[in-house]
């Protein structure tokens, strides 16, 4: 997972409360004066990870729902 840009480093979090934290990244940033949360999510493969796929999605959705303001979401299923 990566969120790339230029300028000062934003506040960034890995979602450590999910089965595969390296697949869920959030960052607070400002784009043209608008504060927003950018989130990048890559779902675990369902065949290999079974219930972890659903747990990861629910935990990530809960985290996103707690964010204030607009969210820019990048999702890879």
mmCIF file of the N, C-alpha and C atoms, coordinates in Angstrom:
data_MODEL
# 
_entry.id   MODEL 
# 
loop_
_atom_site.group_PDB 
_atom_site.id 
_atom_site.type_symbol 
_atom_site.label_atom_id 
_atom_site.label_alt_id 
_atom_site.label_comp_id 
_atom_site.label_asym_id 
_atom_site.label_entity_id 
_atom_site.label_seq_id 
_atom_site.pdbx_PDB_ins_code 
_atom_site.Cartn_x 
_atom_site.Cartn_y 
_atom_site.Cartn_z 
_atom_site.occupancy 
_atom_site.B_iso_or_equiv 
_atom_site.pdbx_formal_charge 
_atom_site.auth_seq_id 
_atom_site.auth_comp_id 
_atom_site.auth_asym_id 
_atom_site.auth_atom_id 
_atom_site.pdbx_PDB_model_num 
ATOM 1   N N  . UNK A 1 1  ? 0.831   -1.162  0.000  1.00 0.00 ? 1  UNK A N  1 
ATOM 2   C CA . UNK A 1 1  ? 0.000   0.000   0.000  1.00 0.00 ? 1  UNK A CA 1 
ATOM 3   C C  . UNK A 1 1  ? 0.880   1.230   0.000  1.00 0.00 ? 1  UNK A C  1 
ATOM 4   N N  . UNK A 1 2  ? 0.446   2.226   -0.746 1.00 0.00 ? 2  UNK A N  1 
ATOM 5   C CA . UNK A 1 2  ? 1.175   3.488   -0.770 1.00 0.00 ? 2  UNK A CA 1 
ATOM 6   C C  . UNK A 1 2  ? 0.221   4.609   -1.132 1.00 0.00 ? 2  UNK A C  1 
ATOM 7   N N  . UNK A 1 3  ? 0.466   5.744   -0.538 1.00 0.00 ? 3  UNK A N  1 
ATOM 8   C CA . UNK A 1 3  ? -0.187  6.986   -0.922 1.00 0.00 ? 3  UNK A CA 1 
ATOM 9   C C  . UNK A 1 3  ? 0.955   7.946   -1.162 1.00 0.00 ? 3  UNK A C  1 
ATOM 10  N N  . UNK A 1 4  ? 1.058   8.456   -2.374 1.00 0.00 ? 4  UNK A N  1 
ATOM 11  C CA . UNK A 1 4  ? 2.210   9.288   -2.734 1.00 0.00 ? 4  UNK A CA 1 
ATOM 12  C C  . UNK A 1 4  ? 1.775   10.712  -3.039 1.00 0.00 ? 4  UNK A C  1 
ATOM 13  N N  . UNK A 1 5  ? 2.688   11.627  -2.855 1.00 0.00 ? 5  UNK A N  1 
ATOM 14  C CA . UNK A 1 5  ? 2.436   13.028  -3.150 1.00 0.00 ? 5  UNK A CA 1 
ATOM 15  C C  . UNK A 1 5  ? 3.698   13.824  -2.936 1.00 0.00 ? 5  UNK A C  1 
ATOM 16  N N  . UNK A 1 6  ? 3.550   15.126  -2.828 1.00 0.00 ? 6  UNK A N  1 
ATOM 17  C CA . UNK A 1 6  ? 4.690   15.985  -2.565 1.00 0.00 ? 6  UNK A CA 1 
ATOM 18  C C  . UNK A 1 6  ? 4.296   16.994  -1.495 1.00 0.00 ? 6  UNK A C  1 
ATOM 19  N N  . UNK A 1 7  ? 5.294   17.632  -0.917 1.00 0.00 ? 7  UNK A N  1 
ATOM 20  C CA . UNK A 1 7  ? 5.044   18.595  0.148  1.00 0.00 ? 7  UNK A CA 1 
ATOM 21  C C  . UNK A 1 7  ? 5.361   17.987  1.494  1.00 0.00 ? 7  UNK A C  1 
ATOM 22  N N  . UNK A 1 8  ? 4.931   18.656  2.564  1.00 0.00 ? 8  UNK A N  1 
ATOM 23  C CA . UNK A 1 8  ? 5.213   18.150  3.909  1.00 0.00 ? 8  UNK A CA 1 
ATOM 24  C C  . UNK A 1 8  ? 4.579   16.773  4.135  1.00 0.00 ? 8  UNK A C  1 
ATOM 25  N N  . UNK A 1 9  ? 5.228   15.969  4.919  1.00 0.00 ? 9  UNK A N  1 
ATOM 26  C CA . UNK A 1 9  ? 4.715   14.625  5.211  1.00 0.00 ? 9  UNK A CA 1 
ATOM 27  C C  . UNK A 1 9  ? 3.405   14.730  5.995  1.00 0.00 ? 9  UNK A C  1 
ATOM 28  N N  . UNK A 1 10 ? 2.354   14.049  5.550  1.00 0.00 ? 10 UNK A N  1 
ATOM 29  C CA . UNK A 1 10 ? 1.067   14.089  6.259  1.00 0.00 ? 10 UNK A CA 1 
ATOM 30  C C  . UNK A 1 10 ? 1.061   13.109  7.430  1.00 0.00 ? 10 UNK A C  1 
ATOM 31  N N  . UNK A 1 11 ? 0.042   13.220  8.277  1.00 0.00 ? 11 UNK A N  1 
ATOM 32  C CA . UNK A 1 11 ? -0.161  12.241  9.351  1.00 0.00 ? 11 UNK A CA 1 
ATOM 33  C C  . UNK A 1 11 ? -0.719  10.982  8.709  1.00 0.00 ? 11 UNK A C  1 
ATOM 34  N N  . UNK A 1 12 ? -0.084  9.863   8.979  1.00 0.00 ? 12 UNK A N  1 
ATOM 35  C CA . UNK A 1 12 ? -0.444  8.608   8.323  1.00 0.00 ? 12 UNK A CA 1 
ATOM 36  C C  . UNK A 1 12 ? -0.574  7.495   9.355  1.00 0.00 ? 12 UNK A C  1 
ATOM 37  N N  . UNK A 1 13 ? -1.533  6.597   9.125  1.00 0.00 ? 13 UNK A N  1 
ATOM 38  C CA . UNK A 1 13 ? -1.751  5.454   10.015 1.00 0.00 ? 13 UNK A CA 1 
ATOM 39  C C  . UNK A 1 13 ? -1.938  4.182   9.219  1.00 0.00 ? 13 UNK A C  1 
ATOM 40  N N  . UNK A 1 14 ? -1.330  3.117   9.703  1.00 0.00 ? 14 UNK A N  1 
ATOM 41  C CA . UNK A 1 14 ? -1.700  1.774   9.259  1.00 0.00 ? 14 UNK A CA 1 
ATOM 42  C C  . UNK A 1 14 ? -2.839  1.330   10.167 1.00 0.00 ? 14 UNK A C  1 
ATOM 43  N N  . UNK A 1 15 ? -3.818  0.687   9.615  1.00 0.00 ? 15 UNK A N  1 
ATOM 44  C CA . UNK A 1 15 ? -4.941  0.188   10.406 1.00 0.00 ? 15 UNK A CA 1 
ATOM 45  C C  . UNK A 1 15 ? -4.498  -1.095  11.105 1.00 0.00 ? 15 UNK A C  1 
ATOM 46  N N  . UNK A 1 16 ? -3.928  -0.970  12.294 1.00 0.00 ? 16 UNK A N  1 
ATOM 47  C CA . UNK A 1 16 ? -3.337  -2.116  12.987 1.00 0.00 ? 16 UNK A CA 1 
ATOM 48  C C  . UNK A 1 16 ? -4.357  -3.066  13.594 1.00 0.00 ? 16 UNK A C  1 
ATOM 49  N N  . UNK A 1 17 ? -5.633  -2.698  13.588 1.00 0.00 ? 17 UNK A N  1 
ATOM 50  C CA . UNK A 1 17 ? -6.662  -3.556  14.180 1.00 0.00 ? 17 UNK A CA 1 
ATOM 51  C C  . UNK A 1 17 ? -7.312  -4.476  13.149 1.00 0.00 ? 17 UNK A C  1 
ATOM 52  N N  . UNK A 1 18 ? -6.631  -4.722  12.050 1.00 0.00 ? 18 UNK A N  1 
ATOM 53  C CA . UNK A 1 18 ? -7.144  -5.600  10.986 1.00 0.00 ? 18 UNK A CA 1 
ATOM 54  C C  . UNK A 1 18 ? -6.198  -6.791  10.822 1.00 0.00 ? 18 UNK A C  1 
ATOM 55  N N  . UNK A 1 19 ? -6.655  -7.895  10.220 1.00 0.00 ? 19 UNK A N  1 
ATOM 56  C CA . UNK A 1 19 ? -5.804  -9.078  10.069 1.00 0.00 ? 19 UNK A CA 1 
ATOM 57  C C  . UNK A 1 19 ? -4.510  -8.829  9.276  1.00 0.00 ? 19 UNK A C  1 
ATOM 58  N N  . UNK A 1 20 ? -4.565  -8.001  8.240  1.00 0.00 ? 20 UNK A N  1 
ATOM 59  C CA . UNK A 1 20 ? -3.393  -7.722  7.412  1.00 0.00 ? 20 UNK A CA 1 
ATOM 60  C C  . UNK A 1 20 ? -3.181  -6.201  7.335  1.00 0.00 ? 20 UNK A C  1 
ATOM 61  N N  . UNK A 1 21 ? -2.564  -5.603  8.361  1.00 0.00 ? 21 UNK A N  1 
ATOM 62  C CA . UNK A 1 21 ? -2.470  -4.145  8.436  1.00 0.00 ? 21 UNK A CA 1 
ATOM 63  C C  . UNK A 1 21 ? -1.725  -3.495  7.276  1.00 0.00 ? 21 UNK A C  1 
ATOM 64  N N  . UNK A 1 22 ? -0.831  -4.205  6.637  1.00 0.00 ? 22 UNK A N  1 
ATOM 65  C CA . UNK A 1 22 ? -0.089  -3.618  5.521  1.00 0.00 ? 22 UNK A CA 1 
ATOM 66  C C  . UNK A 1 22 ? -0.976  -3.358  4.301  1.00 0.00 ? 22 UNK A C  1 
ATOM 67  N N  . UNK A 1 23 ? -2.223  -3.806  4.355  1.00 0.00 ? 23 UNK A N  1 
ATOM 68  C CA . UNK A 1 23 ? -3.146  -3.626  3.236  1.00 0.00 ? 23 UNK A CA 1 
ATOM 69  C C  . UNK A 1 23 ? -4.165  -2.517  3.484  1.00 0.00 ? 23 UNK A C  1 
ATOM 70  N N  . UNK A 1 24 ? -4.017  -1.751  4.560  1.00 0.00 ? 24 UNK A N  1 
ATOM 71  C CA . UNK A 1 24 ? -4.978  -0.698  4.896  1.00 0.00 ? 24 UNK A CA 1 
ATOM 72  C C  . UNK A 1 24 ? -4.222  0.518   5.423  1.00 0.00 ? 24 UNK A C  1 
ATOM 73  N N  . UNK A 1 25 ? -4.243  1.604   4.673  1.00 0.00 ? 25 UNK A N  1 
ATOM 74  C CA . UNK A 1 25 ? -3.474  2.807   5.014  1.00 0.00 ? 25 UNK A CA 1 
ATOM 75  C C  . UNK A 1 25 ? -4.373  4.026   4.940  1.00 0.00 ? 25 UNK A C  1 
ATOM 76  N N  . UNK A 1 26 ? -4.266  4.898   5.943  1.00 0.00 ? 26 UNK A N  1 
ATOM 77  C CA . UNK A 1 26 ? -5.015  6.156   5.952  1.00 0.00 ? 26 UNK A CA 1 
ATOM 78  C C  . UNK A 1 26 ? -4.051  7.309   6.169  1.00 0.00 ? 26 UNK A C  1 
ATOM 79  N N  . UNK A 1 27 ? -4.358  8.459   5.589  1.00 0.00 ? 27 UNK A N  1 
ATOM 80  C CA . UNK A 1 27 ? -3.540  9.642   5.795  1.00 0.00 ? 27 UNK A CA 1 
ATOM 81  C C  . UNK A 1 27 ? -4.425  10.877  5.779  1.00 0.00 ? 27 UNK A C  1 
ATOM 82  N N  . UNK A 1 28 ? -4.087  11.859  6.617  1.00 0.00 ? 28 UNK A N  1 
ATOM 83  C CA . UNK A 1 28 ? -4.763  13.154  6.597  1.00 0.00 ? 28 UNK A CA 1 
ATOM 84  C C  . UNK A 1 28 ? -3.907  14.085  5.776  1.00 0.00 ? 28 UNK A C  1 
ATOM 85  N N  . UNK A 1 29 ? -4.519  14.781  4.829  1.00 0.00 ? 29 UNK A N  1 
ATOM 86  C CA . UNK A 1 29 ? -3.764  15.673  3.965  1.00 0.00 ? 29 UNK A CA 1 
ATOM 87  C C  . UNK A 1 29 ? -4.636  16.864  3.586  1.00 0.00 ? 29 UNK A C  1 
ATOM 88  N N  . UNK A 1 30 ? -4.054  17.806  2.886  1.00 0.00 ? 30 UNK A N  1 
ATOM 89  C CA . UNK A 1 30 ? -4.781  18.965  2.387  1.00 0.00 ? 30 UNK A CA 1 
ATOM 90  C C  . UNK A 1 30 ? -4.536  19.071  0.889  1.00 0.00 ? 30 UNK A C  1 
ATOM 91  N N  . UNK A 1 31 ? -5.604  19.216  0.131  1.00 0.00 ? 31 UNK A N  1 
ATOM 92  C CA . UNK A 1 31 ? -5.517  19.361  -1.317 1.00 0.00 ? 31 UNK A CA 1 
ATOM 93  C C  . UNK A 1 31 ? -6.189  20.680  -1.684 1.00 0.00 ? 31 UNK A C  1 
ATOM 94  N N  . UNK A 1 32 ? -5.400  21.614  -2.197 1.00 0.00 ? 32 UNK A N  1 
ATOM 95  C CA . UNK A 1 32 ? -5.908  22.933  -2.579 1.00 0.00 ? 32 UNK A CA 1 
ATOM 96  C C  . UNK A 1 32 ? -6.749  23.553  -1.474 1.00 0.00 ? 32 UNK A C  1 
ATOM 97  N N  . UNK A 1 33 ? -6.254  23.471  -0.243 1.00 0.00 ? 33 UNK A N  1 
ATOM 98  C CA . UNK A 1 33 ? -6.917  24.073  0.908  1.00 0.00 ? 33 UNK A CA 1 
ATOM 99  C C  . UNK A 1 33 ? -8.015  23.238  1.537  1.00 0.00 ? 33 UNK A C  1 
ATOM 100 N N  . UNK A 1 34 ? -8.341  22.089  0.957  1.00 0.00 ? 34 UNK A N  1 
ATOM 101 C CA . UNK A 1 34 ? -9.384  21.215  1.489  1.00 0.00 ? 34 UNK A CA 1 
ATOM 102 C C  . UNK A 1 34 ? -8.749  20.084  2.295  1.00 0.00 ? 34 UNK A C  1 
ATOM 103 N N  . UNK A 1 35 ? -9.056  20.028  3.586  1.00 0.00 ? 35 UNK A N  1 
ATOM 104 C CA . UNK A 1 35 ? -8.559  18.940  4.430  1.00 0.00 ? 35 UNK A CA 1 
ATOM 105 C C  . UNK A 1 35 ? -9.376  17.694  4.140  1.00 0.00 ? 35 UNK A C  1 
ATOM 106 N N  . UNK A 1 36 ? -8.691  16.571  3.909  1.00 0.00 ? 36 UNK A N  1 
ATOM 107 C CA . UNK A 1 36 ? -9.386  15.318  3.632  1.00 0.00 ? 36 UNK A CA 1 
ATOM 108 C C  . UNK A 1 36 ? -8.573  14.138  4.112  1.00 0.00 ? 36 UNK A C  1 
ATOM 109 N N  . UNK A 1 37 ? -9.230  13.004  4.175  1.00 0.00 ? 37 UNK A N  1 
ATOM 110 C CA . UNK A 1 37 ? -8.575  11.744  4.487  1.00 0.00 ? 37 UNK A CA 1 
ATOM 111 C C  . UNK A 1 37 ? -8.432  10.963  3.196  1.00 0.00 ? 37 UNK A C  1 
ATOM 112 N N  . UNK A 1 38 ? -7.220  10.531  2.881  1.00 0.00 ? 38 UNK A N  1 
ATOM 113 C CA . UNK A 1 38 ? -6.988  9.631   1.752  1.00 0.00 ? 38 UNK A CA 1 
ATOM 114 C C  . UNK A 1 38 ? -6.777  8.240   2.340  1.00 0.00 ? 38 UNK A C  1 
ATOM 115 N N  . UNK A 1 39 ? -7.455  7.267   1.783  1.00 0.00 ? 39 UNK A N  1 
ATOM 116 C CA . UNK A 1 39 ? -7.375  5.904   2.293  1.00 0.00 ? 39 UNK A CA 1 
ATOM 117 C C  . UNK A 1 39 ? -7.098  4.943   1.145  1.00 0.00 ? 39 UNK A C  1 
ATOM 118 N N  . UNK A 1 40 ? -6.197  4.009   1.394  1.00 0.00 ? 40 UNK A N  1 
ATOM 119 C CA . UNK A 1 40 ? -5.844  3.006   0.403  1.00 0.00 ? 40 UNK A CA 1 
ATOM 120 C C  . UNK A 1 40 ? -6.099  1.634   1.014  1.00 0.00 ? 40 UNK A C  1 
ATOM 121 N N  . UNK A 1 41 ? -6.850  0.793   0.295  1.00 0.00 ? 41 UNK A N  1 
ATOM 122 C CA . UNK A 1 41 ? -7.244  -0.512  0.826  1.00 0.00 ? 41 UNK A CA 1 
ATOM 123 C C  . UNK A 1 41 ? -7.055  -1.586  -0.236 1.00 0.00 ? 41 UNK A C  1 
ATOM 124 N N  . UNK A 1 42 ? -6.433  -2.660  0.156  1.00 0.00 ? 42 UNK A N  1 
ATOM 125 C CA . UNK A 1 42 ? -6.278  -3.818  -0.727 1.00 0.00 ? 42 UNK A CA 1 
ATOM 126 C C  . UNK A 1 42 ? -6.822  -5.028  0.026  1.00 0.00 ? 42 UNK A C  1 
ATOM 127 N N  . UNK A 1 43 ? -7.919  -5.581  -0.462 1.00 0.00 ? 43 UNK A N  1 
ATOM 128 C CA . UNK A 1 43 ? -8.578  -6.692  0.227  1.00 0.00 ? 43 UNK A CA 1 
ATOM 129 C C  . UNK A 1 43 ? -7.706  -7.948  0.209  1.00 0.00 ? 43 UNK A C  1 
ATOM 130 N N  . UNK A 1 44 ? -7.710  -8.700  1.310  1.00 0.00 ? 44 UNK A N  1 
ATOM 131 C CA . UNK A 1 44 ? -7.018  -9.986  1.318  1.00 0.00 ? 44 UNK A CA 1 
ATOM 132 C C  . UNK A 1 44 ? -7.696  -10.941 0.339  1.00 0.00 ? 44 UNK A C  1 
ATOM 133 N N  . UNK A 1 45 ? -6.956  -11.887 -0.226 1.00 0.00 ? 45 UNK A N  1 
ATOM 134 C CA . UNK A 1 45 ? -7.582  -12.855 -1.118 1.00 0.00 ? 45 UNK A CA 1 
ATOM 135 C C  . UNK A 1 45 ? -8.534  -13.754 -0.321 1.00 0.00 ? 45 UNK A C  1 
ATOM 136 N N  . UNK A 1 46 ? -9.793  -13.818 -0.756 1.00 0.00 ? 46 UNK A N  1 
ATOM 137 C CA . UNK A 1 46 ? -10.807 -14.580 -0.033 1.00 0.00 ? 46 UNK A CA 1 
ATOM 138 C C  . UNK A 1 46 ? -10.562 -16.065 -0.019 1.00 0.00 ? 46 UNK A C  1 
ATOM 139 N N  . UNK A 1 47 ? -9.975  -16.613 -1.072 1.00 0.00 ? 47 UNK A N  1 
ATOM 140 C CA . UNK A 1 47 ? -9.736  -18.055 -1.158 1.00 0.00 ? 47 UNK A CA 1 
ATOM 141 C C  . UNK A 1 47 ? -8.777  -18.504 -0.064 1.00 0.00 ? 47 UNK A C  1 
ATOM 142 N N  . UNK A 1 48 ? -7.723  -17.723 0.171  1.00 0.00 ? 48 UNK A N  1 
ATOM 143 C CA . UNK A 1 48 ? -6.706  -18.110 1.148  1.00 0.00 ? 48 UNK A CA 1 
ATOM 144 C C  . UNK A 1 48 ? -7.023  -17.630 2.562  1.00 0.00 ? 48 UNK A C  1 
ATOM 145 N N  . UNK A 1 49 ? -7.627  -16.446 2.679  1.00 0.00 ? 49 UNK A N  1 
ATOM 146 C CA . UNK A 1 49 ? -7.794  -15.828 3.997  1.00 0.00 ? 49 UNK A CA 1 
ATOM 147 C C  . UNK A 1 49 ? -9.189  -15.997 4.584  1.00 0.00 ? 49 UNK A C  1 
ATOM 148 N N  . UNK A 1 50 ? -10.136 -16.472 3.824  1.00 0.00 ? 50 UNK A N  1 
ATOM 149 C CA . UNK A 1 50 ? -11.501 -16.770 4.258  1.00 0.00 ? 50 UNK A CA 1 
ATOM 150 C C  . UNK A 1 50 ? -12.116 -15.643 5.096  1.00 0.00 ? 50 UNK A C  1 
ATOM 151 N N  . UNK A 1 51 ? -12.383 -15.869 6.384  1.00 0.00 ? 51 UNK A N  1 
ATOM 152 C CA . UNK A 1 51 ? -13.085 -14.893 7.222  1.00 0.00 ? 51 UNK A CA 1 
ATOM 153 C C  . UNK A 1 51 ? -12.274 -13.616 7.418  1.00 0.00 ? 51 UNK A C  1 
ATOM 154 N N  . UNK A 1 52 ? -10.953 -13.677 7.266  1.00 0.00 ? 52 UNK A N  1 
ATOM 155 C CA . UNK A 1 52 ? -10.131 -12.470 7.412  1.00 0.00 ? 52 UNK A CA 1 
ATOM 156 C C  . UNK A 1 52 ? -10.522 -11.395 6.403  1.00 0.00 ? 52 UNK A C  1 
ATOM 157 N N  . UNK A 1 53 ? -10.984 -11.809 5.228  1.00 0.00 ? 53 UNK A N  1 
ATOM 158 C CA . UNK A 1 53 ? -11.392 -10.839 4.207  1.00 0.00 ? 53 UNK A CA 1 
ATOM 159 C C  . UNK A 1 53 ? -12.553 -9.991  4.735  1.00 0.00 ? 53 UNK A C  1 
ATOM 160 N N  . UNK A 1 54 ? -13.550 -10.631 5.305  1.00 0.00 ? 54 UNK A N  1 
ATOM 161 C CA . UNK A 1 54 ? -14.694 -9.901  5.853  1.00 0.00 ? 54 UNK A CA 1 
ATOM 162 C C  . UNK A 1 54 ? -14.310 -9.082  7.074  1.00 0.00 ? 54 UNK A C  1 
ATOM 163 N N  . UNK A 1 55 ? -13.515 -9.652  7.969  1.00 0.00 ? 55 UNK A N  1 
ATOM 164 C CA . UNK A 1 55 ? -13.084 -8.914  9.168  1.00 0.00 ? 55 UNK A CA 1 
ATOM 165 C C  . UNK A 1 55 ? -12.313 -7.653  8.794  1.00 0.00 ? 55 UNK A C  1 
ATOM 166 N N  . UNK A 1 56 ? -11.443 -7.792  7.809  1.00 0.00 ? 56 UNK A N  1 
ATOM 167 C CA . UNK A 1 56 ? -10.639 -6.649  7.361  1.00 0.00 ? 56 UNK A CA 1 
ATOM 168 C C  . UNK A 1 56 ? -11.547 -5.547  6.810  1.00 0.00 ? 56 UNK A C  1 
ATOM 169 N N  . UNK A 1 57 ? -12.507 -5.920  5.974  1.00 0.00 ? 57 UNK A N  1 
ATOM 170 C CA . UNK A 1 57 ? -13.399 -4.931  5.367  1.00 0.00 ? 57 UNK A CA 1 
ATOM 171 C C  . UNK A 1 57 ? -14.236 -4.215  6.421  1.00 0.00 ? 57 UNK A C  1 
ATOM 172 N N  . UNK A 1 58 ? -14.780 -4.944  7.381  1.00 0.00 ? 58 UNK A N  1 
ATOM 173 C CA . UNK A 1 58 ? -15.605 -4.341  8.428  1.00 0.00 ? 58 UNK A CA 1 
ATOM 174 C C  . UNK A 1 58 ? -14.772 -3.407  9.305  1.00 0.00 ? 58 UNK A C  1 
ATOM 175 N N  . UNK A 1 59 ? -13.593 -3.825  9.726  1.00 0.00 ? 59 UNK A N  1 
ATOM 176 C CA . UNK A 1 59 ? -12.739 -2.984  10.564 1.00 0.00 ? 59 UNK A CA 1 
ATOM 177 C C  . UNK A 1 59 ? -12.327 -1.715  9.830  1.00 0.00 ? 59 UNK A C  1 
ATOM 178 N N  . UNK A 1 60 ? -12.001 -1.833  8.558  1.00 0.00 ? 60 UNK A N  1 
ATOM 179 C CA . UNK A 1 60 ? -11.595 -0.666  7.775  1.00 0.00 ? 60 UNK A CA 1 
ATOM 180 C C  . UNK A 1 60 ? -12.783 0.287   7.586  1.00 0.00 ? 60 UNK A C  1 
ATOM 181 N N  . UNK A 1 61 ? -13.966 -0.251  7.317  1.00 0.00 ? 61 UNK A N  1 
ATOM 182 C CA . UNK A 1 61 ? -15.162 0.579   7.161  1.00 0.00 ? 61 UNK A CA 1 
ATOM 183 C C  . UNK A 1 61 ? -15.481 1.331   8.450  1.00 0.00 ? 61 UNK A C  1 
ATOM 184 N N  . UNK A 1 62 ? -15.326 0.677   9.585  1.00 0.00 ? 62 UNK A N  1 
ATOM 185 C CA . UNK A 1 62 ? -15.544 1.351   10.870 1.00 0.00 ? 62 UNK A CA 1 
ATOM 186 C C  . UNK A 1 62 ? -14.569 2.509   11.049 1.00 0.00 ? 62 UNK A C  1 
ATOM 187 N N  . UNK A 1 63 ? -13.325 2.275   10.707 1.00 0.00 ? 63 UNK A N  1 
ATOM 188 C CA . UNK A 1 63 ? -12.330 3.331   10.840 1.00 0.00 ? 63 UNK A CA 1 
ATOM 189 C C  . UNK A 1 63 ? -12.668 4.509   9.926  1.00 0.00 ? 63 UNK A C  1 
ATOM 190 N N  . UNK A 1 64 ? -13.062 4.224   8.702  1.00 0.00 ? 64 UNK A N  1 
ATOM 191 C CA . UNK A 1 64 ? -13.421 5.295   7.772  1.00 0.00 ? 64 UNK A CA 1 
ATOM 192 C C  . UNK A 1 64 ? -14.653 6.068   8.257  1.00 0.00 ? 64 UNK A C  1 
ATOM 193 N N  . UNK A 1 65 ? -15.625 5.378   8.827  1.00 0.00 ? 65 UNK A N  1 
ATOM 194 C CA . UNK A 1 65 ? -16.852 6.046   9.263  1.00 0.00 ? 65 UNK A CA 1 
ATOM 195 C C  . UNK A 1 65 ? -16.591 7.017   10.413 1.00 0.00 ? 65 UNK A C  1 
ATOM 196 N N  . UNK A 1 66 ? -15.497 6.845   11.130 1.00 0.00 ? 66 UNK A N  1 
ATOM 197 C CA . UNK A 1 66 ? -15.153 7.742   12.235 1.00 0.00 ? 66 UNK A CA 1 
ATOM 198 C C  . UNK A 1 66 ? -14.436 9.007   11.764 1.00 0.00 ? 66 UNK A C  1 
ATOM 199 N N  . UNK A 1 67 ? -14.041 9.068   10.502 1.00 0.00 ? 67 UNK A N  1 
ATOM 200 C CA . UNK A 1 67 ? -13.312 10.222  9.966  1.00 0.00 ? 67 UNK A CA 1 
ATOM 201 C C  . UNK A 1 67 ? -14.251 11.399  9.766  1.00 0.00 ? 67 UNK A C  1 
ATOM 202 N N  . UNK A 1 68 ? -13.742 12.598  9.998  1.00 0.00 ? 68 UNK A N  1 
ATOM 203 C CA . UNK A 1 68 ? -14.497 13.820  9.745  1.00 0.00 ? 68 UNK A CA 1 
ATOM 204 C C  . UNK A 1 68 ? -14.125 14.360  8.378  1.00 0.00 ? 68 UNK A C  1 
ATOM 205 N N  . UNK A 1 69 ? -15.075 14.917  7.670  1.00 0.00 ? 69 UNK A N  1 
ATOM 206 C CA . UNK A 1 69 ? -14.791 15.534  6.381  1.00 0.00 ? 69 UNK A CA 1 
ATOM 207 C C  . UNK A 1 69 ? -14.738 14.528  5.257  1.00 0.00 ? 69 UNK A C  1 
ATOM 208 N N  . UNK A 1 70 ? -14.347 15.006  4.069  1.00 0.00 ? 70 UNK A N  1 
ATOM 209 C CA . UNK A 1 70 ? -14.336 14.137  2.885  1.00 0.00 ? 70 UNK A CA 1 
ATOM 210 C C  . UNK A 1 70 ? -13.258 13.056  2.960  1.00 0.00 ? 70 UNK A C  1 
ATOM 211 N N  . UNK A 1 71 ? -13.551 11.942  2.308  1.00 0.00 ? 71 UNK A N  1 
ATOM 212 C CA . UNK A 1 71 ? -12.602 10.822  2.222  1.00 0.00 ? 71 UNK A CA 1 
ATOM 213 C C  . UNK A 1 71 ? -12.388 10.479  0.760  1.00 0.00 ? 71 UNK A C  1 
ATOM 214 N N  . UNK A 1 72 ? -11.143 10.363  0.377  1.00 0.00 ? 72 UNK A N  1 
ATOM 215 C CA . UNK A 1 72 ? -10.772 9.898   -0.963 1.00 0.00 ? 72 UNK A CA 1 
ATOM 216 C C  . UNK A 1 72 ? -10.306 8.473   -0.790 1.00 0.00 ? 72 UNK A C  1 
ATOM 217 N N  . UNK A 1 73 ? -11.031 7.502   -1.365 1.00 0.00 ? 73 UNK A N  1 
ATOM 218 C CA . UNK A 1 73 ? -10.764 6.092   -1.131 1.00 0.00 ? 73 UNK A CA 1 
ATOM 219 C C  . UNK A 1 73 ? -10.250 5.412   -2.385 1.00 0.00 ? 73 UNK A C  1 
ATOM 220 N N  . UNK A 1 74 ? -9.151  4.702   -2.227 1.00 0.00 ? 74 UNK A N  1 
ATOM 221 C CA . UNK A 1 74 ? -8.591  3.856   -3.289 1.00 0.00 ? 74 UNK A CA 1 
ATOM 222 C C  . UNK A 1 74 ? -8.782  2.425   -2.828 1.00 0.00 ? 74 UNK A C  1 
ATOM 223 N N  . UNK A 1 75 ? -9.483  1.612   -3.601 1.00 0.00 ? 75 UNK A N  1 
ATOM 224 C CA . UNK A 1 75 ? -9.883  0.280   -3.171 1.00 0.00 ? 75 UNK A CA 1 
ATOM 225 C C  . UNK A 1 75 ? -9.507  -0.726  -4.257 1.00 0.00 ? 75 UNK A C  1 
ATOM 226 N N  . UNK A 1 76 ? -8.842  -1.800  -3.862 1.00 0.00 ? 76 UNK A N  1 
ATOM 227 C CA . UNK A 1 76 ? -8.523  -2.884  -4.776 1.00 0.00 ? 76 UNK A CA 1 
ATOM 228 C C  . UNK A 1 76 ? -9.104  -4.157  -4.213 1.00 0.00 ? 76 UNK A C  1 
ATOM 229 N N  . UNK A 1 77 ? -10.039 -4.716  -4.894 1.00 0.00 ? 77 UNK A N  1 
ATOM 230 C CA . UNK A 1 77 ? -10.713 -5.918  -4.406 1.00 0.00 ? 77 UNK A CA 1 
ATOM 231 C C  . UNK A 1 77 ? -9.983  -7.140  -4.892 1.00 0.00 ? 77 UNK A C  1 
# 
